[in-house]
Amino acid sequence: MITGPGLSADEIALYDRQIRLWGAQAQQRIRSANILLVSLRALGTEIAKNLTLAGIRSLTIIDNDPVTEEDLGTQYFIREEDVGKPRAEAAIPRIQEMNPRVQITSGGSLDELKLRNQSYYAPFDCVIACDHDFDTLFNINSRARLASRPFYAAGIHGFYGYIFADLVCHEFVIEREKSNVTTPIGPESLTRSVLSTTKRKDHDGKNIEIVKKQEKYCPLVLANSSELAPEILANRRKLKSVPALLPCLRALFEFQRAHNGRLPEHTQRDLAEFTQLASTTNEILGALADTLRSEFLRSFIQNIGAEMVPTAAFVGGRLSEDVINVLGKREQPIQNFALFDGDSLEGKIYSLYTPPPEVAMAMGNEQGLVPMTSLDGVGIRMGDPTMFMANGLGGNMT
């Protein structure tokens, strides 16, 4: 949890540039933050680097997979002599060298994490899971949400990448030059509300408006079955700009759910199934039928599972920036899917929001939540209060 005294003189000197950028109060919150990072592949490596340099309090890394020769081409904290060692154990000493003030530890294996209940997540100020299949992300997101902890999921596939954010309910402040129009208190959108406004003068004498806002989120399991936002569905011009990457990523989640987490292979059967899933998820989104172009489908399928350092750097940098803003309670956070297309060099954010039913959240217990083993159609029915089930109430839902 974010607590602790003010910054020391040494810390002010060390983080001088950052303090000038986002202020001493935000840096103090960052310095007190404990982060859980699940996976240390190319994307996780970038995130670990960024947050360590930002000066968080501690970083716990979950990744006991053995280092492979392929890792040497995408992970700069690993050396040839590390091949065969647990990935986190091999990388931590070199991550630590970047900022000795940060406590960096290994949190064990992913299998161990899946067995832990929400109390494990309570000490962390943010949970980040990279490059995992949907059921693993569901597992982590469910427990983090029960502990009221911000959760990020992210992944890269060659030229393409995504970030998903579930911050549960997040308050933040935006400072801007005050206009002649008063900012109204109350709802701004389905997910965002203005809580209060104040003003001050800056060093040049300009009037600055300080706007406090609240953003509400839904878990990944609901976002994954949500349609596009009403303002997009009602505007054909906006519908035309929806990228094919969005239904393709959701189709990939569904494929992995049906195949025990594996990625599609370049077989006629897998390609046909993935194409059908992409078409179905595109329809669920409410996107135009011609959003899915055959040339994009071909490119996306060819990129699935590939790690590219430039993509990891961009997606990891964008996610780290959002985490830092969330910890500092400043600026508008991602709501809730951010996409990156390295072919077109575009990055777009889409709000896929279905209000989480309170009854579903109440079903969790100290044993945590488990994914359903069978689902109705491609995605869980929107707003279905039976989407979660506790181990103590009879095991997996069928």
N, C-alpha and C positions, 0 to 999 in steps of 0.2 A: 504494500500500500504506500501511496505517496505521502511521506511525512518527513520531518527532520528540520534542522536549523538552517540558517541562511548559508550562502556560499562563502567559502574562505577566500582570503586574498590570493592564494595560489590558484584556486579554481577560477576566480575572476580573471586572472592573468592568462590561464590556460584556455579558457572558453571566451576570450574577449570578443572575437569576431561573431560568435553565435549570440552572445548577449546583446551586441549591437543590432543584430538581426531580429531577434524575437524577445529580448528583454530579460532582466535578471529573474523576475518572478517565474517566467516560463522555464528558464534554465534550471532554477531550483527544483521545479516539479520534475523535469527530465532527470536531474541528478538523483532524485529519490525513487525513480521508477524501476520496477523489477519486470523483466520481459521473459516470456517463454517462447522459444523458437523451435518449431517442430520440423526438422529436415535441414540438412546443410549441404545441399547440392549447389548448383551454380547460383540459383536465385537466393537461397538461404545464405550463401556466402556473402552476397552483396548486402543483404539486410543486416547480417551480423557486423560487417565492416562499418556500415553507416551509423548504426545505433551505438556501437562501441565508441566511435569517434565523437558522437554527439554527447557522450558523457552520462549515460544511464547509470543506475546504481549496480544492477546485476543483470546478467544474461544467462539463462539456463537453456542448454541446447539438447534436444532429444534427437539423436541419430547414432545408432549403434551398428548401422550397416557397414560392412567392410569397404575400405577404399579400393577402387578398381583403377586399372590403367586409364580408362576413359575419363575418370575424375581429374586426372592430371592436366587435361586440356581445358578445363572449365573452372577449376577451383584453385586459386592462388595461395591458399593457406596450407596446401598439401604438397608433399614432395614424393619422389619416386620411392624412397625408403619407407614411406607410410603405407604402401600397397599391402592390403590384408588387415591393417589395423582398423579398429572402430573409427568411423569418420569424425565424430565430434572429438574423441580423445586425441586424434592426430592433429586436428586443426586448432584446438583451443590454445596451446602455447603460443602460436604465432598471432592469433587474434588478440591475446592478452598483451603482446608486445606493443600493439598500437595505442593502448591506453591502460596502464597498470592500475589506474584507479577503479576500473570496472571489475566486479567480481564475475568471472566466467566459469561455469561449471557444466558438467555433463549430467543430464537428467535421466540417463538410462535409455531403454529401448522403446520403440513405438508400441510394441505388444504390451509392455508394462504400463504405458500411459493409458492404453485403451481400457485397462482394468481399474483405473483410479476413478474415484467419484469426484463430485464438484468441489469438495473441500480441498483437494490438491491445488485447484486453480485459484483459490481465494487470495493467496499472497501475491499473485501477479497482477500488474496493472495493465497488461496487454498480452494477448495470446495470438501467435502468428503461426499458421500451418502452410507449408509450401509443397507443391507438386504431389498432392495426394489424391486418391480417388474419392468419390462422393461419400461413400459410407464412412471412411476415416474422417473426413471433414465434418460430417454429421455428428459423429461421436464426440469430437473435440468441441465443436460449436455448441452442442447441447449442454455439455457440462460447464463450459465457460459461461454460457448464458444463465444457467442455474446459479452460478456464483456471481452473476452480474458483472462479468468481466468482458471488456471489449475484445472482439475476435476478428482476425483477418485471415482470409484464405487467398492464396495466390498460386499461379502456375505459369509456366512458359512451355511453348511448343514451337521450336524453331523461331520463325519470324513473329509469332503471335504470343500474346500473354494476356492475363486478366488479374484483377484484384477484386475481391469481395469483402465488404465490411459489414459487420453486425456489432454496432456499438451499444446495443440495447436501448439506452436513452441517454443522450449526450448533450451537455450544455457547453456553449462556447461563446466567445466574444469577438465581434468584428468592430474595428475602429476605422472610420472613414470621415472624410471632410463633410461637414454637415451641409445639406442642401436646404432649399427653401421649403421643401415638402417634409412634413413631420412623418416619421416612420410609425405606422399604426401598431398598437399592441394586439396580439392575437395570431391566429393561423395564417401562414403564408402559403402553405401547400398541404398536401395530405400528410406529409411527414414532419414539416418544419413549422415552428411557431416563434414569434417574437415575445420574449418574456418581459423585457424592460429596455428603456433607453435613458442614457445620461449624456452629458456633454462636458467638454473641457477645452481649454485653449492650448495649442501646441507652442513650441518655442518661437514660431513666427507670428503668433497672435491669431492664427486661424482657428475657427470653431470646429472641433472634432466631435463627431457623434459616436458614442460607445453603445453598441447594440448587443444585448444579450439574447441568444437564441437557444432553442432546444430542438434537437433532431431525434426522431423516433425511428427504430429499425426493426426489421423482422429477421428471423433466422434463415440460414441458407435453404433449409428444407422448404420453406414457403416461397422464398424468392425464386427458387428453381422451378416453381410451377406457376408463377405469377405472369400475368400478361403485361404488356408495355403500359406505361403511365397514360392516364386518360388524355392528357394534353398532347401526347404523341398520336394516340389512336384517332383523335379527332382532327388531325392535321395531316393531309396527304403529303405535303411537302416534307414534313418531319418523318413520316413513315418511309418515304423514299430514301432517306439518308440512313436508315437503320442498317448497320453492317451485317453481312452474313456470318461474321465471326460470333455474334451473340447466339443465334440458334445452334451453331456448330459446337460451341463450348457446352451448351446444355445437352446437346445430343451425345457428346463425349461422356458427360456425367452419367447419362442413362445407359450408355453402352457398358461402362465399367460396372454399374450396378447389376447389370444382367450377366456379367462375365467375371464375377469375383475380383473386380478391380483391374483386370488386364486391359491394355490398350488395343485398339483395332489393328489387326495384321493386314498385310497387303494380299489378301485373298478375296476372291470374288464374293464369297459368302459374307465376310466381314464388311466389305465395302458396300454391298447392297443393304445390309442391315443398318450401317451407319447413315447411309443416304436417306433411308426411310425414317430413321429417328430424327435426322435434321429437318426433314419435311414436316414431321409431326410437331416438333418443338417450335418450328417457325409458325405453324398454325396456332399453337397454344399462346404464343407471344402476341398474336394478332398482327404480325408483320405481313407485308405484301408477298404474294406468291413468288414474284420474280426477285425477291431479296436473295434467294439461294441460287447463285449462278454456278454452272457446272465447273467453270474454270477455278472459282474460289474453292469449291468442294475438293477439287483435285489438289490444289495447293495446300489446303489445310491438312488433308489426309497425309500428304507427303511430309509435312512438318511435325506430325504428332510424335511426341516422345523425344524430339531433338532438343538439345540444350545449346543455345548460342549466347556467348558472353555479352554482346551488345544488347540483346533483348533482356537478359538478366539484369544488366546494369540499369536499363531504363525502368523496367518494372520494379526492381528492387529500390531504386532511388525514389520513385513515385510513392511506393508504399511507405518507405522510411519517412519521407516528408510528411505524409498523412499521420503516421504514428506520433511524430514529434509535435505536430499541431494539436493532436488529440490530447497528448500528455500535458501540453502547455495551455490547453483549453482556449485555443485561438484559431481563427479562420474556419471556413466552411469545410467540413470533412467530406470524404467520398460517401455518396448515397446512391446506390450501394454496390453497383457493378461498374468497374473501370476497365476498359478494353484497350489493348494496344495492337495495332496492325503495322508490322514492320515493312510490309509491301507498300502501303499507301502513306506510311509515316503519320498515321492518325491515331489519336487517343480520345475516346469518347466515354462519357459516364451515363449510365442508365439506371433510373430508380425502378426496381422491380419489387414492389412492396405489397404485401398482403398482411393486414394486422394480425399479429399472433394471438390466437385464442387463449384467454387466461386459464381456461380449464386444462389446456395442454401443458402449460407451464407448471400447473399445480400437481401434475401427475408424477413429476420427478421426485425421487427420494434419495436417501444417502447412498444407495447403490448405483445411482446414475441412470442414464438412458441408453437404450440400444436401438439400432436401426430396425425397421421392419424388414422381414425377409421376403415378403411379397407385396406388390404395390398394385393399385388400381390404375392400369394404363401406363402412360409414359411417366407421369409425375404424380406425386401425392395430391389428392384433391385439395383445392384451395380452401383454407379455413377449416379443414377437417380436424376436429378436436381429438381424434384418436391417432394423431400422427406420431405420438410418443408413447412408449410403454416402459414402465420400470421393471427391472429385473425381479424385484421382490413381488411383483404382481403377476407372475406367471411366465416370464421369459419373453421371447420374440413374438410379435404379433403376426398372425397369418391371415 
